[in-house]
């Protein structure tokens, strides 16, 4: 309890924010010790994040092709 | 030969041009001085990729002949410069900062190099960069064929990436200006860390012909210089339509400070938290003073919120999909394993797995982002935030060691690149004896507005005049 209290006292808002972001990221993309698996996990997490976004059906991709 | 004092190496393009015009110094003298300095000091910061002294001196002699005959070509005539080593220069090695391409030679010049040659600017060398501009997601500053970019202000700190050598060259007085590129932060970050002015142009304004492609829909080329004014002068030359670049917007840029709107007419959106809680503690006093100095220019600062999108996943998905197509031969051949950074290698390999539906979803979201920013810029003329949250990070610190704090304008670098928006970073103070910067971001084609804001800030401060 004492240690926890001391830790909380030393925690700045910035550190807390960083921890929260880290926690969120960890929840979305489990970190693997293998760099390749970690990279694949990030790509999967990106896809998962995109899947949550609603896009109107009529919205076309934002690239241009000039014939 | 004219006596060249050390301050000449930190003079602006405008000042150097005045000396050449007044015949105080010849182009050859100036180019020799900068070429020598680049060769001597460039390696100290791991900033030099390839010195080009012989070609430069030949070109400078031709410039002097032109001047002698009255063929005047504007403010860049006789001015030395360097380019990021992702731009091809015919017959010379172009490494893209990566071992697999260490012997690569093209037989043509990048369009921007030809454009600069046409006005008499003299290329003195190619400058280091993060390997393959870092698209694979490098984890350490050492992710480069040339070693980690060392900050001229403190060599235990990083110079930023991926245009590491370009920002360093200007900061250390190795070149009056340099070209770099940005896909997501590669101009703004090194400009901020090195204390120089860096301009990311609107997507499509500057030709990428002859530049390494990392992401066709995100890549931009832009200048680093000592001042906003110098960036405007360089942009005017390198901008313009190019049939060799499919992404070219077919637009020109005319640097026109004489038509700048009064500062008091400009509304600039900002998030106060960017300058306080989201900033490194050591940098907060500098950012507070910078915000006050910006207010003194007369602009109206208005609290603003960014449109909410998952900018990181959107940008990463697009970048990964496009680089996977571009670098598939490198990845499949196994040569990717020659890269310096394990995270970069893994990121490139994994990028082959991006699903087509995710790429298309990201590009559809990108259209919504563009629309959301068009709406935002109906309310404000520009946005301002910090260049980075604090000063340059230690050279051995992993880049993911401290995640960006949420809130405020977090994600503006990704958002700005996704929407193709121009941005200007310029030094605004010091923290831990290192420079920190502001960045201003505007709607497409608003470079003259951003340069006017930078110029107004720099006319009331002297941070851009400091040098290591």
Contacts between the chains, C-beta under 8 A, distances in Angstrom:
chain1	res1	chain2	res2	distance
A	12	B	281	7.6
A	13	B	277	5.4
A	14	B	277	6.4
A	14	B	278	7.5
A	14	B	280	7.9
A	14	B	281	7.4
A	14	B	405	5.7
A	17	B	277	7.7
A	17	B	278	7.9
A	17	B	405	4.1
A	17	B	406	6.0
A	17	B	407	7.6
A	18	B	402	6.1
A	18	B	403	5.3
A	18	B	405	6.3
A	20	B	406	7.4
A	21	B	403	4.5
A	21	B	404	7.3
A	21	B	405	7.1
A	21	B	406	6.0
A	22	B	403	5.9
A	25	B	403	7.1
A	35	B	342	5.1
A	35	B	343	5.6
A	35	B	345	7.4
A	35	B	346	3.7
A	36	B	346	4.4
A	36	B	349	5.8
A	36	B	350	6.2
A	38	B	346	6.9
A	39	B	137	6.9
A	39	B	343	7.4
A	39	B	346	4.2
A	39	B	347	4.8
A	39	B	349	7.0
A	39	B	350	3.6
A	39	B	351	7.9
A	40	B	350	4.6
A	40	B	353	6.1
A	42	B	137	7.7
A	42	B	316	7.3
A	42	B	350	7.5
A	43	B	316	7.8
A	43	B	317	7.7
A	43	B	320	6.3
A	43	B	350	5.5
A	43	B	351	7.2
A	43	B	353	5.7
A	43	B	354	5.8
A	45	B	313	7.3
A	46	B	312	7.9
A	46	B	313	4.0
A	46	B	316	5.2
A	46	B	317	5.0
A	46	B	320	7.7
A	46	B	358	6.9
A	47	B	313	8.0
A	47	B	317	7.2
A	47	B	354	7.8
A	47	B	355	6.1
A	47	B	358	4.4
A	49	B	310	4.7
A	49	B	313	3.9
A	50	B	310	7.1
A	50	B	313	5.8
A	50	B	314	6.9
A	50	B	317	6.4
A	50	B	358	5.6
A	50	B	361	4.7
A	50	B	362	6.0
A	50	B	365	6.9
A	51	B	361	7.5
A	52	B	310	7.9
A	53	B	309	7.6
A	53	B	310	6.7
A	53	B	361	7.2
A	53	B	365	5.8
A	55	B	361	6.8
A	55	B	364	4.9
A	55	B	365	6.2
A	55	B	368	6.8
A	59	B	364	4.8
A	59	B	367	5.6
A	59	B	368	6.5
A	60	B	364	6.8
A	60	B	367	6.7
A	61	B	360	5.4
A	61	B	363	3.5
A	61	B	364	5.3
A	61	B	366	7.5
A	61	B	367	6.9
A	62	B	217	7.8
A	62	B	363	5.2
A	62	B	364	7.1
A	62	B	366	4.1
A	62	B	367	3.9
A	62	B	370	6.2
A	63	B	217	5.6
A	63	B	363	5.8
A	66	B	246	6.9
